[in-house]
Amino acid sequence: MKLRIGFRTLKTAVGVSVAIMLAQFLQLENFTAAGVLTLLCIQKSRRQSSKAVISRFIACLACMFLASGLFWLIGYYPYSFLILLLFFIPLCVRFGIQEGIASSVVIVMHVYNHGKIEASFFWNEFLVIIIGLGVALLVNWYMPSIDKELIRCKEKVDGLISVILNEIAAYLKDGYTLWDGAELLELSAALQKAKGLVALDAENNMTRKESSFSSYFDKKRNQYDLLERMLPAISRISVQMDQSIRIGSFIKELSSNLDNKGQTAEYRETLRHIREYHKLLPLPATREEFENRASLYTMANELELFINTI
């Protein structure tokens, strides 16, 4: 079995080692706890890491003083933990710092083992907390760019939309296709993955208002929704008609220039000519022809909206 070490794993290993080394160098008691705090704070994004560090810092300090006071009042007994946690956990949840509960318990153990209140002990624990959380924040501040992954996702989404449009065009022009719609499901999954990547990119670039990828994939999501809405209308077209061939040829052209904004005006003009042509045709002679032309009219409306998303 091939063993793969991810970048986050590497950062965790380095961060824990550095935190323990610094705490041990300063000859702090319970120096290994600095490594535990660093381990608990390594997150997948800068924003999550900053939030985790703040929550754990507040929770650790609060729990240290609360535990010291409570143990001094009722004694250093195992049941003291029960009373402490019954109060402390709801308090953390109330103030939205529940991420710091696990870290705080580490500090409480030190308070319990120390068995008495001393200023030097509080200073020692404060330094352990600062080193553990500080190293985690510094190590986690470097995040590799995910632009390459976003670009790969962009290319996949573009390719799938192009394939779907080509299949729709083939059906409208030839009246037959073996397409099973698998690309539509793949497109939905690719867009969902892209949404997660865009969110992660935003959390790693907190000062940037909005990335170009965010607006790009929003447009692609709109295109996906429009394609889904087109399919019922397409499925109701039962015969090959001159109008469907014209729209099919238009969609074929559209599929090869999905991101060419310079041709948007030209696309609108082409679609307008197709609509004008349809208006000049004689009225439908049969119910079947009427239903087919109504579906093509719906298609033209959706295509107009699709063009607006390019």
C-alpha positions as CSV (number, residue, x, y, z in Angstrom):
1,M,0.0,0.0,0.0
2,K,1.4,3.4,-1.0
3,L,1.8,5.8,1.9
4,R,0.9,9.4,1.0
5,I,1.9,12.3,3.3
6,G,-0.3,15.3,2.8
7,F,0.8,18.9,3.2
8,R,-1.5,19.4,6.3
9,T,0.1,16.3,7.9
10,L,3.6,17.7,7.3
11,K,2.6,21.1,8.8
12,T,1.1,19.3,11.8
13,A,4.2,17.3,12.4
14,V,6.5,20.3,12.1
15,G,4.3,22.5,14.2
16,V,4.0,20.1,17.1
17,S,7.8,19.5,17.1
18,V,8.6,23.2,17.1
19,A,6.1,24.0,19.8
20,I,7.5,21.3,22.1
21,M,11.1,22.3,21.3
22,L,10.4,26.0,22.2
23,A,8.5,25.1,25.4
24,Q,11.3,22.7,26.5
25,F,14.0,25.2,25.6
26,L,12.3,27.7,28.0
27,Q,12.3,24.9,30.6
28,L,8.5,25.1,31.1
29,E,6.6,22.6,33.1
30,N,4.2,20.5,31.1
31,F,6.0,21.5,27.9
32,T,4.5,18.7,25.8
33,A,1.1,20.3,26.2
34,A,2.3,23.0,23.8
35,G,2.5,20.4,21.1
36,V,-1.0,19.1,22.0
37,L,-2.4,22.7,21.6
38,T,-0.6,23.1,18.3
39,L,-2.0,19.8,17.1
40,L,-5.6,20.8,18.0
41,C,-5.3,24.1,16.1
42,I,-4.1,23.0,12.7
43,Q,-7.0,23.7,10.4
44,K,-7.5,23.5,6.6
45,S,-7.7,27.3,6.1
46,R,-6.3,30.5,7.6
47,R,-9.7,31.7,8.7
48,Q,-10.6,28.5,10.5
49,S,-7.1,28.5,12.1
50,S,-7.5,32.1,13.3
51,K,-10.9,31.3,14.7
52,A,-9.7,28.1,16.4
53,V,-6.7,29.9,18.0
54,I,-8.9,32.8,19.4
55,S,-11.5,30.3,20.8
56,R,-8.9,28.1,22.4
57,F,-7.0,31.0,23.9
58,I,-10.1,32.5,25.6
59,A,-11.3,29.1,26.7
60,C,-7.9,28.0,28.1
61,L,-7.4,31.1,30.1
62,A,-11.0,31.1,31.4
63,C,-10.9,27.5,32.4
64,M,-7.5,27.8,34.1
65,F,-8.7,30.5,36.5
66,L,-12.2,28.9,36.9
67,A,-10.7,25.5,37.7
68,S,-8.2,27.1,40.1
69,G,-10.9,28.9,42.0
70,L,-13.3,25.9,42.0
71,F,-10.6,23.4,43.1
72,W,-9.5,25.8,45.9
73,L,-13.1,26.0,47.2
74,I,-14.2,22.3,47.0
75,G,-10.8,20.5,46.9
76,Y,-8.7,18.7,44.4
77,Y,-10.9,15.6,43.9
78,P,-12.1,13.7,40.8
79,Y,-15.7,14.8,41.3
80,S,-14.5,18.4,41.0
81,F,-14.1,17.8,37.3
82,L,-17.8,16.9,37.1
83,I,-18.9,20.2,38.7
84,L,-16.4,22.2,36.6
85,L,-17.4,20.7,33.2
86,L,-21.1,20.9,34.0
87,F,-20.6,24.7,34.2
88,F,-17.8,25.3,31.8
89,I,-19.0,23.4,28.7
90,P,-22.4,25.2,28.5
91,L,-20.5,28.5,29.2
92,C,-18.3,27.8,26.1
93,V,-21.3,27.0,24.0
94,R,-23.1,30.1,25.1
95,F,-20.2,32.3,24.0
96,G,-19.4,30.4,20.9
97,I,-15.9,29.1,21.9
98,Q,-16.8,25.4,22.2
99,E,-13.8,24.7,19.9
100,G,-11.7,25.4,23.0
101,I,-13.2,22.8,25.3
102,A,-10.7,20.0,24.5
103,S,-7.7,22.3,24.8
104,S,-9.0,23.7,28.1
105,V,-9.3,20.2,29.6
106,V,-5.5,19.8,29.0
107,I,-4.9,22.9,31.1
108,V,-7.3,21.8,33.8
109,M,-5.3,18.6,34.2
110,H,-2.2,20.7,34.9
111,V,-4.2,22.7,37.5
112,Y,-5.4,19.5,39.1
113,N,-1.9,17.9,39.2
114,H,-0.2,21.1,40.5
115,G,-2.6,21.1,43.5
116,K,-2.2,24.7,44.6
117,I,-2.5,28.3,43.4
118,E,0.8,30.0,42.5
119,A,1.6,33.0,40.3
120,S,4.6,31.2,38.8
121,F,2.3,28.3,37.8
122,F,-0.1,30.6,36.0
123,W,2.8,32.3,34.1
124,N,4.1,28.9,33.1
125,E,0.7,27.8,31.8
126,F,0.2,31.1,30.0
127,L,3.5,30.6,28.1
128,V,2.6,27.0,27.2
129,I,-0.7,28.3,25.8
130,I,1.0,31.2,23.9
131,I,3.6,28.9,22.4
132,G,1.2,26.1,21.4
133,L,-1.4,28.4,19.8
134,G,1.2,30.8,18.4
135,V,3.1,28.1,16.6
136,A,-0.1,26.7,15.2
137,L,-1.1,30.1,13.8
138,L,2.3,30.7,12.3
139,V,2.5,27.3,10.7
140,N,-1.0,27.4,9.4
141,W,-0.6,30.8,7.9
142,Y,1.2,29.3,4.9
143,M,-1.4,27.8,2.6
144,P,-0.4,26.4,-0.9
145,S,-2.3,28.0,-3.8
146,I,-5.2,26.0,-5.1
147,D,-5.4,27.9,-8.4
148,K,-4.2,25.0,-10.4
149,E,-6.9,22.8,-9.0
150,L,-9.5,25.5,-9.7
151,I,-8.3,25.8,-13.2
152,R,-8.6,22.0,-13.7
153,C,-12.1,22.2,-12.3
154,K,-12.9,25.1,-14.7
155,E,-11.7,23.1,-17.7
156,K,-13.7,20.1,-16.7
157,V,-16.9,22.1,-16.2
158,D,-16.4,23.8,-19.6
159,G,-15.8,20.5,-21.3
160,L,-19.0,18.9,-19.8
161,I,-21.2,21.9,-20.7
162,S,-19.8,21.7,-24.3
163,V,-20.6,18.0,-24.5
164,I,-24.1,18.5,-23.2
165,L,-24.8,21.3,-25.7
166,N,-23.4,19.2,-28.5
167,E,-25.7,16.3,-27.5
168,I,-28.7,18.7,-27.4
169,A,-27.7,20.0,-30.8
170,A,-27.4,16.5,-32.3
171,Y,-30.9,15.6,-31.1
172,L,-32.5,18.7,-32.5
173,K,-30.7,18.4,-35.9
174,D,-30.9,14.6,-36.3
175,G,-33.8,13.7,-34.2
176,Y,-31.9,10.9,-32.5
177,T,-29.2,10.4,-29.9
178,L,-27.8,7.7,-27.7
179,W,-26.9,10.2,-24.9
180,D,-27.8,8.9,-21.4
181,G,-27.3,12.2,-19.6
182,A,-24.3,11.1,-17.6
183,E,-22.5,14.4,-18.2
184,L,-25.2,16.3,-16.5
185,L,-24.6,14.3,-13.3
186,E,-20.8,14.8,-13.7
187,L,-21.4,18.5,-14.2
188,S,-23.4,18.8,-10.9
189,A,-20.6,17.0,-9.0
190,A,-17.9,19.2,-10.6
191,L,-19.8,22.4,-9.7
192,Q,-20.2,21.1,-6.1
193,K,-16.5,20.4,-5.9
194,A,-15.8,23.9,-7.3
195,K,-18.0,25.5,-4.7
196,G,-16.0,23.9,-1.9
197,L,-12.7,24.9,-3.5
198,V,-13.9,28.5,-4.0
199,A,-15.0,28.6,-0.3
200,L,-11.6,27.3,0.8
201,D,-9.8,29.8,-1.4
202,A,-11.8,32.6,0.2
203,E,-10.9,31.5,3.7
204,N,-7.2,31.4,2.8
205,N,-7.4,34.9,1.3
206,M,-9.4,36.8,3.9
207,T,-8.4,40.3,2.6
208,R,-9.7,39.6,-0.9
209,K,-13.3,40.6,-1.4
210,E,-14.1,38.1,-4.2
211,S,-12.1,35.9,-6.6
212,S,-12.7,35.7,-10.3
213,F,-13.3,32.0,-9.8
214,S,-16.3,32.7,-7.5
215,S,-18.1,34.8,-10.1
216,Y,-17.1,32.3,-12.9
217,F,-18.5,29.3,-11.2
218,D,-21.7,31.2,-10.2
219,K,-22.3,31.7,-13.9
220,K,-21.6,28.1,-14.6
221,R,-24.1,27.1,-12.0
222,N,-26.7,29.3,-13.7
223,Q,-25.9,27.6,-17.0
224,Y,-26.3,24.2,-15.4
225,D,-29.8,25.2,-14.1
226,L,-30.8,26.4,-17.6
227,L,-29.6,23.2,-19.2
228,E,-31.7,21.2,-16.7
229,R,-34.7,23.4,-17.6
230,M,-34.1,22.9,-21.3
231,L,-34.2,19.1,-21.2
232,P,-38.0,18.6,-20.6
233,A,-38.7,20.9,-23.5
234,I,-36.3,19.0,-25.7
235,S,-37.8,15.6,-24.7
236,R,-41.2,16.8,-25.9
237,I,-39.9,17.4,-29.5
238,S,-41.0,14.3,-31.3
239,V,-40.3,15.1,-35.0
240,Q,-37.4,16.7,-36.9
241,M,-38.4,20.2,-38.2
242,D,-36.6,23.0,-40.0
243,Q,-36.9,25.2,-36.9
244,S,-35.3,22.5,-34.7
245,I,-32.4,22.2,-37.2
246,R,-31.8,25.9,-37.1
247,I,-31.8,26.0,-33.3
248,G,-29.6,22.9,-33.2
249,S,-27.0,24.5,-35.5
250,F,-27.1,27.6,-33.3
251,I,-26.5,25.5,-30.1
252,K,-23.6,23.7,-31.9
253,E,-21.9,27.0,-32.6
254,L,-22.6,28.1,-29.0
255,S,-20.9,25.0,-27.6
256,S,-17.6,25.8,-29.2
257,N,-17.4,29.4,-27.9
258,L,-18.8,29.2,-24.4
259,D,-16.5,31.9,-22.8
260,N,-16.2,34.2,-25.8
261,K,-18.0,37.3,-24.4
262,G,-17.1,39.2,-27.6
263,Q,-19.7,37.1,-29.5
264,T,-22.6,37.7,-27.1
265,A,-24.1,40.4,-29.2
266,E,-23.7,38.2,-32.3
267,Y,-25.4,35.3,-30.6
268,R,-28.3,37.5,-29.6
269,E,-28.7,38.7,-33.1
270,T,-28.6,35.1,-34.5
271,L,-31.2,34.0,-32.0
272,R,-33.4,37.0,-33.0
273,H,-33.3,36.0,-36.6
274,I,-34.3,32.5,-35.7
275,R,-37.3,33.9,-33.8
276,E,-38.3,36.2,-36.6
277,Y,-38.1,33.2,-39.0
278,H,-40.4,31.2,-36.7
279,K,-42.9,34.1,-36.7
280,L,-43.2,34.1,-40.5
281,L,-44.1,30.4,-40.6
282,P,-47.7,29.4,-41.3
283,L,-49.7,28.3,-38.3
284,P,-49.3,24.7,-37.1
285,A,-51.5,22.3,-39.1
286,T,-51.7,19.6,-36.4
287,R,-51.6,19.3,-32.6
288,E,-48.3,17.5,-32.7
289,E,-46.7,20.3,-34.8
290,F,-48.1,22.9,-32.4
291,E,-46.6,21.1,-29.3
292,N,-43.2,20.8,-31.1
293,R,-43.1,24.4,-32.0
294,A,-44.2,25.4,-28.4
295,S,-41.3,23.4,-27.1
296,L,-38.9,25.1,-29.5
297,Y,-40.2,28.4,-28.4
298,T,-39.4,27.5,-24.8
299,M,-36.0,26.4,-25.9
300,A,-35.4,29.8,-27.5
301,N,-36.3,31.6,-24.3
302,E,-33.9,29.5,-22.3
303,L,-31.2,30.0,-24.8
304,E,-31.6,33.7,-24.5
305,L,-31.1,33.5,-20.8
306,F,-28.1,31.2,-21.4
307,I,-26.4,33.7,-23.6
308,N,-26.7,36.3,-20.8
309,T,-24.6,34.1,-18.6
310,I,-21.6,34.0,-21.0
